[in-house]
Amino acid sequence: MQPVLVAVLLVAVLIRPISVRLWRAGRISRRTAMILVFGRFPALVFTYGLITGAAPLLIVALSALAVVPTLILRGPLIDALGTGTPPTSRPGR
């Protein structure tokens, strides 16, 4: 079970730089980038709960709680992504 947990953590860590790189290259939309950013932590909590064999109600409760930081940081994250147009396709650059 240990290798599966390590793999899940690696995937969760590697998704962010890959998605940012794809967004900056104009290959994914702002909406897709936001889904990847916002959904990573709750998905990680849910998957970890399933792998460790936690009770289903506990998994759902912890996954719901994992959404709270995402909602709190939503504004700054949207501001960090800017206008939604990848930097390489902005006019004048």
N, C-alpha and C positions, 0 to 999 in steps of 0.2 A: 504494500500500500504506500510505502514511503516514496518510491519513484513516481507514482501517479501524482502525489501531492506536489512534488518538486516540479513535475511537468506542468501542472496547472498554474503554479506560481510563475514559472518562466513564461508561459503564454501570456499571462496577465501583464507581466512587466514588458514583454516585447511588443504587445499590441500598440501601445502608445506611440513610440517613436516611428513605427511603421505607418500608423494612420496619419500622423502629423506630416511625415514625408510625402505620403500620397496626396494629402489635402493641399500641401504647398505646391505640388506638381500639377494640381488641377485634375487629378484622376478620380477623386471622390468629392462629393458635395459637402457643404457646411453641415447640412442636416445629418448626413452619414457620419461625419466626424464627431458631431455632438452625441449621437447615439453610442458610438464607440467609447467616447470619454465618459458619458454618464452611466452606461450600462456595465462597465468593467467591474467596479467594486461589488455591486449587488450580485452579479453573475459569479464572481469569485467566492463570495460568501455562500451562495446557494450550492455551488459545486463542492466546496469544502465540506459543507454540512452533509451532502449526499455521500461523499466518499468516506467520511468518518462515521457514518451511520447514526447521525443524530435523529431525534424524533421529528416527524414531518411538521408538526406544529411549531417546533423550535426553529426549524429551517425557514419556514415561512415568516415567522416573527423576526428573526435576525436579518433575513433578506429585506423585509420591509424597513427595518431600522437602518439598513445600509443605504437606503435611498435618501435618508435625511441629510447626510453631508452633501450629497449630490445636489439636492434642492437648495441647500444653503449656499453652495459655491456656484450655482447656476449663473448668476449675474456676472461675477468676475470671469468665469470661463467663457461666456459669450463675448464679453468685452475683449478677452485675450485673442479670440479668433477674429475679431474685427468685423468688417463689413460682410464677411461671408464670401468674399471673392479671394481666391488664392493670390498671394503676392505676385506671382509670375504673370498673372493675366490682368493685373490692374492697369488701366490706361496711364500712360505717361512714364512707365517704367520699362 
